[in-house]
Amino acid sequence: MSNEQQIGLYETGIHPCSYIPGKDAATQFLDPRLRIGADIAEQLAQLGFRRSGEHTYRPHCPGCNACIPLRVRVQDFQPNRTQRKVLNRNQDVGLEITEPAVTLEYYRLYRRYINQRHQDGDMFPPTAKQYADFLAVDSGYTKFWEFREKDQLLGIAVTDHFQEALSAVYSYYIPDQAYSRRSLGVYFVLRQIMAAKDLGYPYLYLGYLIRECRKMSYKTDFPPLEQLVGHQWQNL
């Protein structure tokens, strides 16, 4: 695949935007029956596409370019003072990389996370089927990064493993105030950056930045970042 003209795409109808009130949205997506490998998935990421369950998509909204694809230049990344503290606070955390799965332990934590953190989002209320369709899809290049403190499951980072990059798909973790000092969401991104750097990869894809959406603002805390503007990646 040398360019996006070779990709067969579908497009949704116009619908209300989930992120910016009063805006209309539309989405381009690949036929979910089409099985692609990590190499094609990586090329699609370079064109601004993301994966959610079996759907590979990108925003194609009329008169709006608020969704900005982001990626971290991992080889140039250096954790700041706050991020170094987060790494130190989580030195007791173990990581195991596993295949996507639906287990009672995984789902219970996901349900707890959505119920406490995202009652205003599209994933509320959570169900086991939603969890399976959204996160536990075996793409052939997706892994669950399982973080534990001894026997306690702290969270899961769903990560796509491309040939020369990683892509942070979604993370969920213990939402209780007692664990807030660990800053688990930040820690998961830092571990993904560190892994990509160790593998010699140039990038970790972070999905979309929407400046009007406060919940996405954390993504700008991992410079140096590149943004896709038109068809060119450039420094944020």
LINZICOR-V579436 format. One record per residue. N is the residue number from 1. SS is DSSP state (H for helix, E for strand, L for the rest). PHI is phi in whole degrees, 0 to 359 (* if undefined). NEAR is the number of other C-alpha atoms within 10 Angstrom. Layout:
n=N ss=SS phi=PHI near=NEAR
n=N ss=SS phi=PHI near=NEAR
This chain:
n=1 ss=L phi=* near=10
n=2 ss=L phi=264 near=7
n=3 ss=L phi=202 near=9
n=4 ss=H phi=290 near=11
n=5 ss=H phi=295 near=8
n=6 ss=H phi=274 near=8
n=7 ss=L phi=267 near=13
n=8 ss=L phi=282 near=11
n=9 ss=E phi=240 near=14
n=10 ss=E phi=250 near=11
n=11 ss=E phi=218 near=14
n=12 ss=L phi=284 near=13
n=13 ss=L phi=284 near=10
n=14 ss=L phi=287 near=13
n=15 ss=E phi=212 near=12
n=16 ss=E phi=297 near=12
n=17 ss=L phi=290 near=13
n=18 ss=L phi=280 near=13
n=19 ss=L phi=248 near=17
n=20 ss=L phi=239 near=14
n=21 ss=L phi=302 near=9
n=22 ss=L phi=86 near=9
n=23 ss=L phi=262 near=14
n=24 ss=E phi=264 near=17
n=25 ss=E phi=224 near=20
n=26 ss=L phi=209 near=17
n=27 ss=E phi=226 near=17
n=28 ss=E phi=266 near=19
n=29 ss=E phi=209 near=20
n=30 ss=E phi=281 near=20
n=31 ss=L phi=303 near=15
n=32 ss=L phi=296 near=12
n=33 ss=L phi=280 near=8
n=34 ss=L phi=279 near=10
n=35 ss=L phi=270 near=12
n=36 ss=L phi=239 near=14
n=37 ss=L phi=265 near=12
n=38 ss=H phi=298 near=18
n=39 ss=H phi=292 near=15
n=40 ss=H phi=291 near=14
n=41 ss=H phi=301 near=22
n=42 ss=H phi=292 near=22
n=43 ss=H phi=296 near=16
n=44 ss=H phi=293 near=20
n=45 ss=H phi=299 near=23
n=46 ss=H phi=294 near=18
n=47 ss=L phi=264 near=18
n=48 ss=L phi=95 near=24
n=49 ss=L phi=274 near=21
n=50 ss=E phi=231 near=25
n=51 ss=E phi=243 near=23
n=52 ss=E phi=223 near=13
n=53 ss=L phi=61 near=18
n=54 ss=L phi=272 near=19
n=55 ss=E phi=257 near=18
n=56 ss=E phi=254 near=20
n=57 ss=E phi=213 near=22
n=58 ss=E phi=207 near=23
n=59 ss=E phi=296 near=22
n=60 ss=L phi=216 near=17
n=61 ss=L phi=270 near=20
n=62 ss=L phi=293 near=12
n=63 ss=L phi=68 near=9
n=64 ss=L phi=216 near=12
n=65 ss=L phi=233 near=12
n=66 ss=L phi=289 near=16
n=67 ss=L phi=277 near=20
n=68 ss=E phi=251 near=19
n=69 ss=E phi=297 near=24
n=70 ss=E phi=235 near=27
n=71 ss=E phi=214 near=30
n=72 ss=E phi=269 near=26
n=73 ss=E phi=278 near=21
n=74 ss=H phi=292 near=26
n=75 ss=H phi=292 near=16
n=76 ss=H phi=258 near=12
n=77 ss=L phi=285 near=16
n=78 ss=L phi=228 near=15
n=79 ss=L phi=297 near=16
n=80 ss=L phi=279 near=12
n=81 ss=H phi=301 near=8
n=82 ss=H phi=296 near=9
n=83 ss=H phi=292 near=17
n=84 ss=H phi=296 near=13
n=85 ss=H phi=295 near=15
n=86 ss=H phi=298 near=19
n=87 ss=H phi=298 near=20
n=88 ss=H phi=294 near=12
n=89 ss=H phi=291 near=14
n=90 ss=L phi=248 near=15
n=91 ss=L phi=295 near=9
n=92 ss=L phi=272 near=10
n=93 ss=L phi=271 near=15
n=94 ss=E phi=262 near=14
n=95 ss=E phi=234 near=13
n=96 ss=E phi=232 near=11
n=97 ss=E phi=263 near=14
n=98 ss=E phi=231 near=12
n=99 ss=E phi=281 near=15
n=100 ss=L phi=303 near=20
n=101 ss=L phi=204 near=16
n=102 ss=L phi=250 near=15
n=103 ss=L phi=235 near=11
n=104 ss=H phi=298 near=10
n=105 ss=H phi=297 near=9
n=106 ss=H phi=298 near=18
n=107 ss=H phi=292 near=18
n=108 ss=H phi=300 near=13
n=109 ss=H phi=291 near=19
n=110 ss=H phi=301 near=23
n=111 ss=H phi=299 near=19
n=112 ss=H phi=298 near=17
n=113 ss=H phi=296 near=20
n=114 ss=H phi=296 near=20
n=115 ss=H phi=296 near=17
n=116 ss=H phi=265 near=13
n=117 ss=H phi=250 near=14
n=118 ss=L phi=224 near=14
n=119 ss=L phi=293 near=13
n=120 ss=L phi=264 near=11
n=121 ss=L phi=257 near=12
n=122 ss=L phi=291 near=10
n=123 ss=L phi=270 near=15
n=124 ss=L phi=264 near=15
n=125 ss=L phi=278 near=13
n=126 ss=L phi=286 near=19
n=127 ss=L phi=224 near=14
n=128 ss=H phi=296 near=15
n=129 ss=H phi=294 near=11
n=130 ss=H phi=301 near=14
n=131 ss=H phi=301 near=19
n=132 ss=H phi=297 near=16
n=133 ss=H phi=289 near=16
n=134 ss=H phi=276 near=16
n=135 ss=L phi=244 near=24
n=136 ss=L phi=266 near=21
n=137 ss=L phi=272 near=18
n=138 ss=L phi=273 near=14
n=139 ss=L phi=283 near=17
n=140 ss=L phi=99 near=14
n=141 ss=L phi=224 near=18
n=142 ss=E phi=260 near=22
n=143 ss=E phi=230 near=24
n=144 ss=E phi=265 near=22
n=145 ss=E phi=264 near=21
n=146 ss=E phi=260 near=20
n=147 ss=E phi=256 near=21
n=148 ss=E phi=223 near=16
n=149 ss=E phi=252 near=14
n=150 ss=L phi=58 near=10
n=151 ss=L phi=266 near=8
n=152 ss=E phi=273 near=10
n=153 ss=E phi=288 near=17
n=154 ss=E phi=270 near=20
n=155 ss=E phi=172 near=24
n=156 ss=E phi=231 near=26
n=157 ss=E phi=250 near=23
n=158 ss=E phi=275 near=24
n=159 ss=E phi=227 near=23
n=160 ss=E phi=271 near=24
n=161 ss=E phi=257 near=20
n=162 ss=L phi=277 near=20
n=163 ss=L phi=285 near=14
n=164 ss=L phi=223 near=15
n=165 ss=E phi=194 near=23
n=166 ss=E phi=246 near=27
n=167 ss=E phi=227 near=25
n=168 ss=E phi=281 near=21
n=169 ss=E phi=277 near=19
n=170 ss=E phi=192 near=18
n=171 ss=E phi=226 near=19
n=172 ss=E phi=218 near=21
n=173 ss=E phi=199 near=22
n=174 ss=L phi=300 near=20
n=175 ss=L phi=269 near=21
n=176 ss=L phi=293 near=11
n=177 ss=H phi=302 near=8
n=178 ss=H phi=298 near=8
n=179 ss=H phi=257 near=12
n=180 ss=H phi=296 near=11
n=181 ss=H phi=296 near=11
n=182 ss=H phi=287 near=16
n=183 ss=L phi=49 near=17
n=184 ss=H phi=299 near=23
n=185 ss=H phi=300 near=19
n=186 ss=H phi=295 near=16
n=187 ss=H phi=300 near=19
n=188 ss=H phi=298 near=23
n=189 ss=H phi=295 near=18
n=190 ss=H phi=300 near=21
n=191 ss=H phi=294 near=15
n=192 ss=H phi=293 near=20
n=193 ss=H phi=299 near=29
n=194 ss=H phi=298 near=18
n=195 ss=H phi=294 near=16
n=196 ss=H phi=298 near=23
n=197 ss=H phi=297 near=20
n=198 ss=H phi=297 near=11
n=199 ss=L phi=280 near=12
n=200 ss=L phi=80 near=13
n=201 ss=L phi=282 near=18
n=202 ss=L phi=276 near=17
n=203 ss=E phi=221 near=22
n=204 ss=E phi=241 near=28
n=205 ss=E phi=280 near=27
n=206 ss=E phi=249 near=21
n=207 ss=E phi=86 near=23
n=208 ss=E phi=257 near=21
n=209 ss=E phi=257 near=20
n=210 ss=L phi=241 near=18
n=211 ss=L phi=299 near=14
n=212 ss=L phi=282 near=13
n=213 ss=L phi=254 near=12
n=214 ss=H phi=300 near=10
n=215 ss=H phi=292 near=11
n=216 ss=H phi=263 near=13
n=217 ss=H phi=294 near=12
n=218 ss=H phi=301 near=11
n=219 ss=H phi=295 near=19
n=220 ss=H phi=281 near=15
n=221 ss=H phi=272 near=12
n=222 ss=L phi=234 near=21
n=223 ss=L phi=287 near=18
n=224 ss=L phi=281 near=16
n=225 ss=E phi=245 near=23
n=226 ss=E phi=241 near=19
n=227 ss=E phi=240 near=18
n=228 ss=E phi=268 near=19
n=229 ss=E phi=241 near=15
n=230 ss=L phi=66 near=10
n=231 ss=L phi=242 near=9
n=232 ss=E phi=235 near=10
n=233 ss=E phi=277 near=17
n=234 ss=E phi=216 near=11
n=235 ss=E phi=298 near=14
n=236 ss=L phi=284 near=15
